[in-house]
Amino acid sequence: MLTPERLLRAALLLLLASVVASTRTDPDLWGHVRFGADMIHDGRVRQADRYSFTSDRPWLNHEWASEVAMGGAFLLGGSAGLFVLKLAILAGVLLLLNRALLADGVDTARHRDLAIALAVIVTIEQAHNVRPQIFSLLFFACELACLMHAERDRRVLFALPVIFAAWANFHGGWMVGGAAIVFWTLGLVLSRPPDRRGAFAHVAAGAAALAATIVNPHGVQLHEFLRSTVGFGRADIVEWQPVYVVSRNILALWLLVAALAAAGAVRAGRTRGATSRLLVVAALGIASFRVNRLLAFFGLAVLFLYGGALAGALARRASTPRESGRMAVYVAVAVSVLMIAGAVRVLATHASCIAIDPRATPEAGAVEFLRQQGARGRLLVWFDWGEYALWHLGPSLLVSVDGRRETVYSARVQDEHLRFFFDAPGGADLPRALGADYVWIPSKIPAAARMPREGWTEVYRGGQSVIFARTAMPANSARIDASAGGRCFPGP
């Protein structure tokens, strides 16, 4: 029966969905969708790089399954397909959280709804984009639900190898999941009394899960690649910086999650599995403080593992509900209807347009200019614009660098570009050394002021970017309006 309380709850959940619905591009979205569509078209995963002229290592695509899913979603439904894919993944995370809390004894619907709302908040930075990382949130939620259920029935641990076999093909976040198994098992050993039989079962399941990650197109090469590239020291990527470096909002969010973790740990006390839960949460708390990209994992771990304990504290403080009067019922229904209507409108708006983030994307006029020129050859391009460029201009115009980073470019190639962009010693000659036909870079970086002195001709200047061509090429001083607003993926 549809009661006012259920209607209001549905309205609140739709409101949360409208918050999650806000979607914008990140610099790699064009590449993810293009590469996924290429794999679907060609019918194979391991491909030669057809978009770059400086790639100097075999392309190890560790996110190929994510890209196939994203490419397939776009081919089926355009931007709306990508939007639906993102919502489906995040809905899966929230449904798993709701089910895990039910199994952990949280019977009150509003307490589970509060946990779901908190999950939306703590994952909001990841949820703004359609990217392989959101698949890791889903697999991590599956793993946490599995570990929690194993406290009642260890047979569910047989699901871990299946989870990790799939996870290793979607995103490198499976390494975080592997660390969680290690700390969970350590907690079983350190508990009083030690759960040796449980620890053995988790060791066996963890070993099988690790072995299952070899089931990927690259085999053990995937492990060597992740071992050599994943770490705390990636100073040129904002998401890999400590929470206190990025922004006050991120730091405040981390402090909120840490406070929930502390309250949950105190409330859990010495209950069964408390040591394992504490070690997993503490490890993720420390790691996410150093690498803010892990904050979503930290938040989900706290809500899954301590949601029951936190809900128990709320239940003790809750007062006995009073019967609502007729006027209160009418008000609840009216408010619910308005909220549902507003949420549906927001969802429809975001489904029709994945907004292009102007902070990491050049103005539309630049790519239109290169199209008008029929540009072909080699393009030395700003790092964040590489995949945007290869989508709109490739493979006729090959890029010098893009967001694939270590998967196709050596450290030398990346360092040479950074030296060129910021006028560091040894960087000035890169355009000629690479035999570039065009140079497309932000107009405010040091290299832009130096290029004319190096004999390059400015052929386009917009609000954010400038394009140079070799002196020997016909110059075109055309100016194209770059003020277009409301741009939607894929643009221009």
Secondary structure, DSSP 8 states (H G I E B T S, - for coil): ---HHHHHHHHHHHHHHHHHH--B--TTHHHHHHHHHHHHHHT-SS----SBSS--S----TTHHHHHHHHHHHHHHHHHHHHHHHHHHHHHHHHHHHHHHHHTT---HHHHHHHHHHHHHHTHHHHTS-STHHHHHHHHHHHHHHHHHTTT-GGGGGHHHHHHHHHHHH-TTHHHHHHHHHHHHHHHHHSSS--HHHHHHHHHHHHHHHHHTT-STTTTHHHHHHHHH-SS--TT-GGGS-HHHH-HHHHHHHHHHHHHHHHHHHHHTT-TTHHHHHHHHHHHHHHHHH-GGGHHHHHHHHHHHHHHHHHHHHHHH--------HHHHHHHHHHHHHHHHHHHHHHHHHHH--B--TTSS--HHHHHHHHHTT--EEEEE-GGGHHHHHHHHTTTEEES--TTGGGT--HHHHHHHHHHHTT-TT-TTHHHHHT-SEEEEETTSHHHHHGGGGTEEEEEE-SSEEEEEETTS------------S-BTT--
